[in-house]
Amino acid sequence: MESLLSLAFDNLSAFEPAKIKKGLKQVEGLLAQICLSGPAKREQDAAAAGEQSQLQRKGLGDLAGDPAFREFFKLQEGFEWNVAQRLLTTLDFLVARGGEGQYDLLILNALDLIQGVLLLHPPSKVLFSRAAHMNLLLDLIEPVNTPAIQCATIITLVVALLDSPANVRVFERLDGLLTVASLFKSRETGREVKFRLTEFLYFYLTPEAPPASMASSPTSSSTPTSPTRDKAGGDTASQQGSGSKANGGVTLSVDIKKRKLDQHLPGVVDALLRDLDRYKPFGGVLS
């Protein structure tokens, strides 16, 4: 697996879009092999019968005993082979290159892969405790980007914050709520983007659960970079006093988060909470 990752990383580090695209495809292929199963015997039987054999998806719970997944997970615990870190570096390069949209498909592909890697290796979410990485996502949901990139970034943001209260606090300190609320209120925001923003606000208003230990994360030994965006949300420290400590992060109650969001979307939050209570989109976690 190291050789496959090495080839992919070499291509991701290149300057040519064609090589970057090849590297992203190689990472995608590796993740597909881990997430899809096709038992050898069944494939042989199907082939012998002249039938088409189809790969079956594995649930995350089914991966624990898979040798390929266990090897992949182990490699992700070190900096050298961490896929999320390499993808973020590539994404930052693509965004910095700018251009007239020639990198949009590569950016979308990178965002999709980051989502997958974070789900397969949750400890890699600690990368988003760094201001630079969180700011990268916040920049990508700005209106200068295409609606497709905005939507993909919002989904990536949810995955990065899921079960990670420390990352949510970084998001808040970097004025992430202001960014999301401004986009939500803008008349220029398209329907699909606004739909994804609504989903994000529902997610933000759900109770926070203490995360699993991330002691094995690739960057757990390093100190997260202090957020450097505008410090308008500097009241965080005092409000966090009403929360509870959770493995180095601070969990906040729904009421505190409601007050934070009310500063940017007055009158909207109550309606969102009523919808959450009525429709229970996340399995009734607010009940």
Backbone bond lengths (Angstrom), bond angles and torsions (degrees), N, CA, C in turn:
res aa  C-N    CA-C-N  psi(-1)  N-CA   C-N-CA  omega(-1)  CA-C   N-CA-C  phi
1 M - - - 1.461 - - 1.534 111.45 -
2 E 1.340 115.69 -31.89 1.465 118.92 178.15 1.523 111.50 -60.71
3 S 1.331 116.68 -37.95 1.463 119.63 -179.18 1.524 110.99 -67.40
4 L 1.335 117.10 -37.50 1.460 120.62 177.84 1.529 110.73 -65.84
5 L 1.327 115.37 -43.45 1.458 119.29 178.73 1.524 111.27 -65.88
6 S 1.328 116.66 -37.27 1.453 120.54 179.87 1.519 111.06 -62.15
7 L 1.330 116.89 -44.20 1.461 120.65 178.03 1.524 111.31 -62.58
8 A 1.338 115.68 -43.52 1.458 119.83 -179.90 1.530 111.15 -64.46
9 F 1.330 116.59 -42.99 1.468 120.46 -178.74 1.525 111.52 -65.64
10 D 1.330 116.67 -36.60 1.465 119.83 177.17 1.525 110.65 -60.43
11 N 1.314 116.33 -42.73 1.464 120.08 -179.81 1.527 111.45 -71.12
12 L 1.329 116.57 -37.73 1.464 119.80 179.17 1.525 111.60 -65.61
13 S 1.324 116.29 -25.77 1.466 120.84 -178.85 1.515 113.11 -85.23
14 A 1.337 116.78 -4.98 1.461 120.57 -177.56 1.522 110.84 -76.65
15 F 1.323 115.89 166.16 1.460 121.90 179.27 1.530 111.75 -95.05
16 E 1.328 117.00 -19.71 1.454 119.99 -176.61 1.528 110.37 -81.59
17 P 1.335 117.74 130.82 1.469 120.98 179.22 1.519 113.29 -55.57
18 A 1.337 117.04 -35.77 1.465 119.85 -178.90 1.530 111.32 -63.61
19 K 1.334 116.89 -39.85 1.464 119.91 179.09 1.526 111.09 -71.62
20 I 1.328 115.87 -38.20 1.464 118.77 177.36 1.531 109.78 -62.22
21 K 1.324 115.73 -43.27 1.464 119.89 177.70 1.523 110.84 -59.52
22 K 1.332 116.81 -41.17 1.461 120.72 178.92 1.525 110.47 -64.31
23 G 1.335 116.39 -41.51 1.460 119.74 178.74 1.515 112.33 -63.06
24 L 1.335 117.07 -41.20 1.464 120.64 177.75 1.525 110.41 -64.06
25 K 1.322 116.80 -39.49 1.467 120.00 177.86 1.524 111.23 -64.80
26 Q 1.325 116.29 -37.27 1.462 119.46 179.00 1.531 111.33 -66.18
27 V 1.334 116.68 -40.59 1.466 120.15 176.20 1.528 109.98 -64.47
28 E 1.327 115.74 -42.85 1.466 120.07 178.98 1.522 111.15 -60.32
29 G 1.327 116.04 -42.12 1.456 119.82 178.99 1.519 112.42 -63.64
30 L 1.328 116.08 -39.35 1.465 120.00 178.94 1.526 110.93 -65.14
31 L 1.332 116.37 -44.78 1.459 120.05 179.11 1.527 110.95 -65.02
32 A 1.329 116.44 -35.71 1.463 119.91 178.80 1.522 111.09 -64.44
33 Q 1.328 116.71 -39.92 1.458 119.91 178.47 1.522 111.70 -62.60
34 I 1.328 115.81 -34.54 1.463 120.29 -179.90 1.524 111.10 -74.21
35 C 1.338 116.02 -39.44 1.466 120.66 -172.95 1.521 114.14 -86.94
36 L 1.310 117.29 -16.15 1.456 120.84 -178.85 1.511 110.26 -113.07
37 S 1.309 115.80 142.82 1.460 119.55 179.88 1.513 109.53 -124.36
38 G 1.304 115.70 140.79 1.453 121.79 173.71 1.506 108.07 -141.78
39 P 1.328 118.10 88.44 1.460 121.46 -176.74 1.509 111.68 -49.50
40 A 1.302 115.02 131.99 1.471 120.43 -173.51 1.518 112.34 -57.93
41 K 1.315 116.13 -44.23 1.465 118.62 -175.55 1.522 110.82 -65.16
42 R 1.332 117.19 -41.65 1.445 120.26 -179.32 1.515 110.29 -65.12
43 E 1.347 116.88 -38.21 1.460 120.04 178.28 1.520 110.59 -64.16
44 Q 1.329 116.66 -41.07 1.456 120.08 -179.93 1.520 110.98 -65.74
45 D 1.351 115.80 -41.43 1.462 119.48 179.72 1.523 111.00 -64.97
46 A 1.331 115.25 -40.83 1.461 119.28 -179.69 1.529 110.54 -66.15
47 A 1.324 115.70 -40.13 1.464 119.75 179.90 1.520 110.38 -64.99
48 A 1.345 115.69 -40.65 1.459 119.80 -179.24 1.527 110.75 -65.25
49 A 1.319 116.41 -31.06 1.463 120.96 -179.56 1.529 111.62 -87.48
50 G 1.307 116.20 0.91 1.457 120.10 179.94 1.512 113.39 73.26
51 E 1.336 116.94 23.03 1.453 120.93 -179.20 1.517 109.65 -102.88
52 Q 1.318 115.38 157.08 1.463 120.54 178.18 1.522 109.25 -83.58
53 S 1.319 114.81 127.13 1.464 119.76 179.18 1.519 109.67 -92.84
54 Q 1.314 116.23 133.29 1.452 120.99 -179.88 1.519 110.28 -115.57
55 L 1.327 114.84 140.01 1.451 120.04 176.43 1.516 109.62 -72.67
56 Q 1.321 115.34 144.33 1.453 120.56 178.06 1.516 110.29 -107.37
57 R 1.324 115.53 138.49 1.460 119.61 178.14 1.519 110.50 -72.11
58 K 1.314 114.68 146.11 1.447 120.88 173.77 1.521 108.79 -102.95
59 G 1.316 116.17 143.02 1.442 119.75 170.70 1.521 108.66 -79.18
60 L 1.338 115.92 159.53 1.462 119.06 -179.58 1.518 111.18 -58.04
61 G 1.341 115.86 -33.88 1.460 119.06 179.89 1.515 112.96 -68.34
62 D 1.335 116.90 -20.80 1.468 120.37 -178.75 1.522 112.89 -85.14
63 L 1.330 116.34 -10.17 1.462 120.01 -173.19 1.527 113.68 -82.60
64 A 1.320 116.61 -19.99 1.467 119.64 -172.60 1.523 113.00 -55.31
65 G 1.314 116.55 -37.68 1.456 119.35 -178.51 1.508 114.76 -93.04
66 D 1.328 116.64 4.27 1.465 120.38 -178.67 1.523 109.70 -81.62
67 P 1.328 118.26 123.06 1.471 120.85 -177.64 1.528 113.08 -58.40
68 A 1.340 116.99 -40.26 1.468 120.09 -179.45 1.526 110.41 -64.39
69 F 1.322 116.60 -42.18 1.458 119.55 179.63 1.525 110.74 -66.37
70 R 1.328 117.01 -41.16 1.460 119.85 -179.26 1.526 110.70 -63.65
71 E 1.336 116.99 -38.06 1.459 120.36 177.62 1.526 110.35 -67.60
72 F 1.330 115.94 -43.56 1.460 120.42 178.75 1.524 110.52 -60.91
73 F 1.314 116.83 -46.94 1.462 121.35 -177.96 1.529 110.60 -60.87
74 K 1.325 116.16 -41.55 1.460 120.78 179.82 1.528 111.29 -63.30
75 L 1.333 116.23 -41.25 1.458 120.22 179.71 1.532 111.52 -66.02
76 Q 1.323 116.79 -31.63 1.458 120.00 -178.46 1.522 112.80 -69.55
77 E 1.312 117.26 -16.45 1.460 120.36 -177.98 1.522 112.77 -74.52
78 G 1.323 116.54 -13.70 1.455 120.50 177.47 1.519 110.86 -107.24
79 F 1.319 116.55 155.19 1.464 121.04 -177.34 1.524 111.78 -66.55
80 E 1.325 117.20 -36.47 1.468 121.07 -171.82 1.515 112.89 -59.81
81 W 1.338 117.22 -39.51 1.453 120.72 -174.19 1.530 113.04 -110.75
82 N 1.311 118.06 12.62 1.456 120.08 -177.72 1.527 111.14 -72.20
83 V 1.318 115.73 116.13 1.462 121.63 -174.80 1.525 111.18 -71.51
84 A 1.329 117.73 -40.24 1.461 120.47 -177.92 1.527 110.91 -59.61
85 Q 1.328 117.10 -42.25 1.462 120.89 179.21 1.528 110.90 -61.24
86 R 1.332 116.41 -44.44 1.472 120.05 -179.52 1.528 111.34 -65.87
87 L 1.324 116.49 -38.86 1.456 119.80 179.31 1.526 111.56 -66.49
88 L 1.330 116.37 -38.42 1.463 119.90 178.00 1.529 111.30 -65.88
89 T 1.329 116.34 -38.32 1.461 120.17 176.85 1.528 110.57 -63.25
90 T 1.332 115.60 -43.10 1.458 120.66 178.26 1.527 111.09 -64.65
91 L 1.333 116.21 -43.46 1.463 120.52 179.49 1.523 110.88 -61.44
92 D 1.309 116.65 -42.54 1.465 120.72 178.66 1.530 110.51 -61.87
93 F 1.327 116.83 -40.88 1.461 121.33 178.24 1.527 110.83 -62.94
94 L 1.329 117.38 -44.92 1.461 121.47 -178.60 1.526 111.32 -63.97
95 V 1.333 116.34 -40.83 1.461 120.17 179.36 1.527 110.29 -66.88
96 A 1.335 116.19 -40.25 1.464 120.08 -179.29 1.525 111.76 -66.41
97 R 1.339 116.63 -31.83 1.465 119.45 179.81 1.520 111.41 -67.94
98 G 1.335 116.88 -28.15 1.463 120.21 178.17 1.507 111.87 63.68
99 G 1.320 115.51 -123.86 1.456 119.47 -179.79 1.517 111.47 94.41
100 E 1.327 115.26 -175.46 1.460 121.88 -177.78 1.520 111.23 -100.88
101 G 1.312 115.96 44.98 1.455 119.49 175.83 1.517 114.75 92.18
102 Q 1.347 117.77 1.15 1.461 118.34 -177.08 1.521 112.87 -70.33
103 Y 1.333 116.50 -14.34 1.464 119.74 179.46 1.530 112.59 -104.82
104 D 1.325 117.10 3.43 1.468 119.53 -174.37 1.524 113.06 -59.99
105 L 1.323 116.57 -44.44 1.466 119.45 -178.81 1.528 111.22 -64.91
106 L 1.329 116.40 -36.94 1.462 119.95 177.89 1.528 110.56 -67.19
107 I 1.326 117.15 -38.79 1.467 121.20 177.85 1.525 110.15 -63.66
108 L 1.326 116.89 -43.43 1.464 120.80 178.65 1.519 111.11 -62.68
109 N 1.325 116.06 -41.96 1.464 120.57 179.32 1.521 110.58 -63.58
110 A 1.334 116.42 -43.39 1.465 120.44 179.68 1.529 111.09 -62.95
111 L 1.331 117.14 -41.73 1.465 120.76 179.11 1.529 111.25 -63.07
112 D 1.335 116.69 -42.64 1.462 120.18 178.31 1.527 111.40 -61.12
113 L 1.325 116.07 -41.73 1.466 119.94 -179.35 1.522 111.66 -69.36
114 I 1.323 117.11 -36.05 1.464 119.93 176.98 1.527 109.82 -61.84
115 Q 1.329 116.18 -42.38 1.464 119.50 176.73 1.526 110.77 -56.77
116 G 1.327 115.93 -47.75 1.462 119.82 -177.93 1.512 113.13 -64.06
117 V 1.325 116.56 -42.81 1.464 120.15 -178.91 1.524 111.06 -65.36
118 L 1.322 117.49 -40.03 1.462 120.35 179.92 1.524 111.30 -66.10
119 L 1.331 116.94 -32.56 1.459 119.90 177.53 1.523 111.20 -73.54
120 L 1.323 116.34 -35.73 1.465 120.27 178.93 1.524 111.98 -76.70
121 H 1.326 116.60 -32.15 1.465 120.90 -178.54 1.529 108.90 -133.48
122 P 1.332 117.34 79.05 1.469 121.19 -177.56 1.526 115.33 -54.03
123 P 1.348 120.53 -32.99 1.471 118.31 178.66 1.524 113.97 -57.83
124 S 1.329 117.91 -21.83 1.468 120.23 178.77 1.527 112.20 -68.89
125 K 1.328 117.16 -12.32 1.466 119.54 177.23 1.525 111.74 -61.56
126 V 1.330 116.61 -21.77 1.464 119.67 -179.78 1.526 111.44 -60.14
127 L 1.317 117.14 -20.34 1.468 120.51 177.08 1.529 111.29 -58.98
128 F 1.325 116.48 -28.49 1.462 120.12 -178.44 1.522 112.52 -86.15
129 S 1.313 116.70 6.83 1.465 119.35 168.55 1.528 109.72 -80.94
130 R 1.334 116.26 -7.60 1.456 122.10 174.89 1.522 109.69 -87.39
131 A 1.302 116.17 132.56 1.464 121.13 -177.30 1.530 111.59 -58.38
132 A 1.331 117.25 -38.92 1.471 120.30 -176.74 1.519 111.25 -60.52
133 H 1.326 117.02 -42.18 1.463 120.45 -178.35 1.524 111.64 -73.49
134 M 1.322 117.32 -39.61 1.458 119.71 177.79 1.525 110.35 -67.20
135 N 1.322 116.77 -40.65 1.466 120.51 178.02 1.521 112.03 -61.84
136 L 1.331 115.76 -33.33 1.464 120.10 178.69 1.528 110.28 -60.09
137 L 1.328 117.05 -44.10 1.462 120.54 178.13 1.530 111.15 -67.71
138 L 1.319 116.75 -41.51 1.465 119.67 179.62 1.526 111.03 -63.39
139 D 1.324 116.87 -36.08 1.471 120.04 177.13 1.532 111.12 -65.44
140 L 1.333 116.10 -35.00 1.458 120.19 -175.45 1.524 113.53 -76.41
141 I 1.336 118.15 -14.01 1.461 118.31 176.02 1.531 111.38 -94.93
142 E 1.318 117.05 2.59 1.463 120.84 177.27 1.537 109.89 -68.21
143 P 1.347 117.55 153.61 1.470 121.87 -175.75 1.527 115.03 -61.51
144 V 1.328 118.12 -16.34 1.467 119.08 -179.94 1.518 111.58 -68.67
145 N 1.326 117.36 -15.39 1.458 121.43 179.67 1.526 110.64 -92.69
146 T 1.319 115.75 162.64 1.463 120.07 -179.52 1.527 109.43 -70.80
147 P 1.333 117.44 155.07 1.468 120.27 177.08 1.520 113.00 -56.19
148 A 1.318 117.17 -35.27 1.466 120.04 179.78 1.527 111.05 -63.79
149 I 1.332 116.36 -43.33 1.463 120.18 178.38 1.522 110.27 -67.47
150 Q 1.329 117.47 -40.11 1.457 120.42 178.42 1.529 110.73 -59.78
151 C 1.321 116.55 -47.15 1.469 120.51 -178.86 1.519 111.57 -63.23
152 A 1.335 116.62 -44.79 1.468 120.35 179.80 1.520 111.04 -63.87
153 T 1.325 116.46 -36.23 1.467 120.27 179.77 1.524 111.28 -68.79
154 I 1.329 116.94 -39.78 1.465 120.05 179.05 1.522 110.55 -61.84
155 I 1.329 116.74 -41.03 1.468 120.04 177.30 1.523 110.52 -64.64
156 T 1.328 116.05 -42.44 1.472 120.04 177.63 1.518 110.78 -61.29
157 L 1.321 116.47 -39.09 1.463 121.14 179.18 1.519 110.97 -62.59
158 V 1.320 117.04 -41.96 1.469 120.40 177.51 1.519 110.63 -60.57
159 V 1.330 116.65 -44.90 1.466 120.34 179.98 1.527 110.83 -62.91
160 A 1.336 116.84 -39.41 1.466 120.85 -178.99 1.528 111.95 -68.41
161 L 1.336 117.45 -28.93 1.458 121.18 -177.86 1.521 113.05 -93.37
162 L 1.328 116.99 -17.96 1.462 121.52 -175.97 1.528 111.70 -59.15
163 D 1.337 116.18 124.61 1.471 122.62 179.87 1.528 112.02 57.56
164 S 1.323 116.73 27.23 1.465 121.18 -179.68 1.526 110.12 -133.69
165 P 1.348 117.73 74.54 1.473 120.14 -179.00 1.521 113.49 -55.26
166 A 1.331 117.46 -35.19 1.470 119.75 179.31 1.518 110.74 -61.65
167 N 1.339 117.50 -38.71 1.461 120.88 177.75 1.523 111.22 -68.56
168 V 1.327 116.58 -36.18 1.467 120.05 177.47 1.518 110.38 -62.27
169 R 1.334 116.42 -39.19 1.462 119.48 179.33 1.533 110.83 -65.97
170 V 1.327 117.36 -37.44 1.465 120.47 176.34 1.526 109.42 -64.46
171 F 1.326 116.44 -45.14 1.470 121.92 177.09 1.523 110.70 -54.76
172 E 1.314 117.44 -43.57 1.461 121.43 -179.57 1.530 111.51 -67.88
173 R 1.325 116.87 -42.81 1.465 120.10 -177.69 1.527 111.95 -67.31
174 L 1.318 116.39 -24.95 1.467 120.36 178.85 1.522 112.02 -90.45
175 D 1.330 115.87 17.94 1.463 121.90 179.63 1.520 112.56 61.61
176 G 1.321 115.31 34.54 1.456 119.24 176.81 1.519 112.70 -62.99
177 L 1.332 116.82 -37.10 1.463 119.80 179.05 1.526 111.03 -63.75
178 L 1.330 116.30 -39.77 1.461 120.20 177.70 1.521 110.80 -63.52
179 T 1.329 116.42 -42.31 1.464 120.71 179.38 1.522 111.21 -61.29
180 V 1.340 115.88 -47.95 1.465 121.01 -179.59 1.527 110.75 -64.98
181 A 1.338 116.79 -45.20 1.459 120.22 -177.78 1.529 111.72 -64.86
182 S 1.317 117.02 -40.61 1.467 120.51 179.49 1.523 110.90 -61.83
183 L 1.314 115.31 -42.33 1.462 119.97 178.50 1.526 110.54 -67.21
184 F 1.324 116.63 -38.60 1.460 121.84 -179.61 1.526 111.23 -63.97
185 K 1.325 116.54 -37.85 1.466 121.03 -176.91 1.528 113.06 -82.83
186 S 1.314 117.40 -19.31 1.460 120.67 -175.07 1.530 111.98 -67.51
187 R 1.333 116.11 134.92 1.456 121.11 176.90 1.522 111.96 -71.18
188 E 1.313 116.38 -16.86 1.463 120.86 -179.59 1.523 112.32 -81.72
189 T 1.335 116.73 -12.23 1.460 120.27 -177.92 1.522 110.27 -73.40
190 G 1.326 116.03 127.50 1.456 121.34 -178.78 1.519 113.01 -69.38
191 R 1.317 114.99 166.08 1.465 121.23 -176.31 1.521 112.72 -62.31
192 E 1.336 116.45 -45.45 1.468 119.58 -177.36 1.522 110.97 -65.33
193 V 1.333 116.67 -41.26 1.465 119.98 178.69 1.521 110.30 -64.98
194 K 1.330 116.65 -41.95 1.467 119.81 179.66 1.527 110.25 -64.25
195 F 1.319 117.15 -36.04 1.463 120.87 177.07 1.530 110.45 -61.99
196 R 1.340 115.96 -44.99 1.469 119.78 179.08 1.529 110.90 -65.88
197 L 1.321 116.99 -36.51 1.465 120.70 177.69 1.526 110.83 -64.71
198 T 1.331 116.33 -39.04 1.461 120.32 177.32 1.522 110.28 -62.96
199 E 1.320 116.65 -42.76 1.461 120.41 176.04 1.525 110.68 -59.41
200 F 1.327 115.66 -41.16 1.463 119.08 -179.83 1.527 110.50 -64.29
201 L 1.329 117.58 -42.01 1.462 120.60 -179.73 1.523 110.83 -65.01
202 Y 1.334 117.45 -38.61 1.462 120.13 173.88 1.531 109.93 -58.28
203 F 1.329 114.70 -46.75 1.468 119.46 -179.80 1.523 111.02 -60.97
204 Y 1.312 117.01 -44.97 1.467 120.65 -177.62 1.521 111.41 -60.91
205 L 1.316 117.49 -33.82 1.459 121.22 -175.51 1.529 113.72 -85.67
206 T 1.316 117.74 1.68 1.462 119.77 176.08 1.529 109.56 -81.01
207 P 1.342 117.49 154.59 1.468 120.27 179.48 1.528 111.53 -60.35
208 E 1.311 115.78 146.71 1.459 121.13 179.14 1.516 109.95 -92.98
209 A 1.311 115.26 134.07 1.458 121.00 177.52 1.514 109.14 -104.89
210 P 1.335 118.33 141.95 1.467 120.06 176.25 1.520 109.82 -57.68
211 P 1.333 118.44 132.75 1.460 121.63 -177.72 1.511 111.64 -74.90
212 A 1.329 114.32 159.99 1.457 119.10 171.81 1.521 108.44 -68.44
213 S 1.321 116.87 156.94 1.458 120.56 -178.34 1.511 110.97 -60.50
214 M 1.319 116.41 136.53 1.464 121.18 178.68 1.524 110.27 -113.58
215 A 1.323 114.86 33.31 1.461 119.04 -177.41 1.512 112.37 -62.66
216 S 1.347 117.42 -23.26 1.453 120.84 -177.75 1.516 112.55 -94.22
217 S 1.311 117.35 8.52 1.453 120.46 -176.43 1.521 111.35 -66.40
218 P 1.337 117.01 152.48 1.459 120.79 -175.23 1.519 114.07 -64.00
219 T 1.328 117.91 -18.65 1.455 119.71 -177.29 1.516 111.57 -123.98
220 S 1.343 117.25 19.51 1.455 119.77 -174.11 1.514 112.79 -66.17
221 S 1.320 117.07 -21.01 1.456 119.92 -179.24 1.521 112.73 -85.34
222 S 1.337 116.05 -9.79 1.455 119.43 -178.21 1.516 110.34 -98.72
223 T 1.293 116.02 155.25 1.459 121.14 178.85 1.510 109.43 -89.52
224 P 1.348 118.65 124.16 1.458 120.58 -179.44 1.524 111.39 -57.44
225 T 1.308 114.40 142.12 1.452 119.52 178.31 1.516 110.05 -65.91
226 S 1.310 117.85 137.48 1.459 121.14 179.15 1.509 109.21 -68.11
227 P 1.332 118.01 135.06 1.458 121.05 178.97 1.521 110.70 -57.99
228 T 1.325 115.52 141.54 1.456 119.27 -175.61 1.515 112.83 -124.97
229 R 1.332 118.32 3.30 1.456 118.79 175.79 1.509 109.25 -67.77
230 D 1.301 115.69 -175.32 1.459 120.16 -179.00 1.525 110.58 -55.10
231 K 1.317 117.25 137.78 1.449 122.12 -175.05 1.523 112.50 -95.40
232 A 1.312 115.64 28.83 1.455 118.82 -179.28 1.514 111.61 -63.72
233 G 1.355 116.58 -24.28 1.457 119.84 179.12 1.497 111.67 -91.18
234 G 1.307 118.85 32.31 1.453 122.56 -174.19 1.500 115.08 -70.91
235 D 1.345 119.17 -0.75 1.446 120.39 177.73 1.512 112.12 -81.91
236 T 1.350 116.13 4.91 1.451 120.86 -175.30 1.515 112.16 -57.65
237 A 1.318 116.80 -44.25 1.459 119.85 -174.16 1.518 111.78 -59.25
238 S 1.343 116.42 -43.87 1.451 118.26 -178.59 1.511 111.60 -69.04
239 Q 1.341 117.03 -36.12 1.450 119.67 -179.07 1.515 111.49 -73.84
240 Q 1.334 116.79 -29.39 1.441 119.50 -179.53 1.521 111.30 -67.69
241 G 1.318 116.12 -17.38 1.447 118.76 178.91 1.512 111.92 -62.24
242 S 1.348 117.44 -20.42 1.450 121.21 178.75 1.517 111.35 -89.00
243 G 1.313 116.21 -1.86 1.444 119.62 179.08 1.512 110.88 -93.97
244 S 1.329 115.07 -166.14 1.457 119.49 179.50 1.508 109.62 -130.13
245 K 1.319 116.57 146.68 1.454 121.54 179.14 1.519 109.86 -69.58
246 A 1.338 115.76 140.27 1.461 120.56 -179.31 1.515 109.24 -148.21
247 N 1.327 115.52 93.11 1.463 121.19 175.33 1.514 112.00 52.05
248 G 1.309 117.71 49.59 1.453 120.55 176.26 1.507 113.51 89.99
249 G 1.340 117.12 -15.43 1.452 120.14 176.21 1.518 109.24 -106.36
250 V 1.307 117.09 176.32 1.454 121.70 178.51 1.514 108.14 -124.77
251 T 1.320 116.66 121.49 1.457 120.36 177.18 1.520 109.14 -88.16
252 L 1.309 116.13 140.19 1.456 122.24 178.55 1.524 109.86 -112.76
253 S 1.310 115.90 149.93 1.459 120.78 177.35 1.527 109.88 -72.97
254 V 1.329 115.37 161.21 1.457 120.18 177.19 1.522 110.34 -60.70
255 D 1.332 117.10 -36.29 1.465 120.77 -179.03 1.529 111.52 -63.10
256 I 1.324 117.13 -41.98 1.465 120.26 178.78 1.526 110.33 -66.30
257 K 1.316 116.19 -43.08 1.460 119.10 179.40 1.530 110.69 -66.26
258 K 1.311 116.30 -34.19 1.469 119.88 176.10 1.528 110.29 -60.70
259 R 1.340 116.60 -43.83 1.463 119.89 -179.92 1.527 111.23 -65.15
260 K 1.323 116.82 -37.29 1.461 120.31 177.33 1.535 110.42 -61.88
261 L 1.330 114.72 -46.83 1.463 119.40 -176.72 1.515 111.37 -71.43
262 D 1.323 116.70 -31.62 1.470 121.20 178.15 1.528 111.98 -59.82
263 Q 1.323 116.87 -27.38 1.460 119.95 179.44 1.528 111.45 -63.60
264 H 1.314 115.90 -27.75 1.466 120.65 -176.53 1.521 112.99 -107.52
265 L 1.333 117.32 -27.78 1.467 121.48 -178.88 1.524 109.75 -130.53
266 P 1.326 118.07 65.41 1.467 119.79 -179.02 1.521 111.58 -61.91
267 G 1.332 115.11 133.49 1.454 120.34 178.33 1.503 114.80 86.36
268 V 1.320 117.59 -14.34 1.467 121.02 -177.84 1.527 110.74 -90.57
269 V 1.322 116.55 -35.20 1.460 120.79 -172.03 1.523 111.61 -64.31
270 D 1.330 117.77 -40.12 1.463 120.00 179.72 1.523 111.00 -60.04
271 A 1.314 116.02 -39.75 1.468 119.96 178.52 1.526 110.73 -65.76
272 L 1.325 116.66 -40.05 1.464 120.44 178.35 1.526 110.95 -63.11
273 L 1.332 116.35 -42.24 1.460 120.20 179.91 1.527 111.21 -66.75
274 R 1.324 116.78 -36.33 1.471 119.15 176.66 1.521 110.60 -64.38
275 D 1.329 115.89 -40.37 1.472 119.39 177.06 1.524 111.01 -63.13
276 L 1.332 116.51 -42.34 1.463 120.05 179.07 1.517 111.09 -60.82
277 D 1.325 115.94 -41.65 1.457 120.12 -178.91 1.523 111.74 -70.55
278 R 1.341 115.23 -33.33 1.471 119.25 -176.59 1.519 112.64 -81.23
279 Y 1.333 116.45 -47.56 1.458 119.75 -172.21 1.520 113.35 -96.74
280 K 1.341 117.85 -17.47 1.466 122.31 176.92 1.537 112.12 48.39
281 P 1.348 117.43 58.81 1.468 120.09 -177.65 1.510 114.49 -65.36
282 F 1.342 117.56 -19.05 1.460 120.51 -179.16 1.528 111.59 -112.41
283 G 1.329 114.42 33.51 1.451 118.13 175.78 1.512 114.63 79.30
284 G 1.312 117.49 21.11 1.455 120.52 175.61 1.509 114.72 75.29
285 V 1.343 117.94 31.12 1.469 120.36 -177.66 1.520 112.01 -67.85
286 L 1.329 116.91 -15.45 1.463 119.23 178.81 1.520 112.38 -87.81
287 S 1.327 116.64 -10.01 1.456 119.30 -175.72 1.521 110.81 -72.80
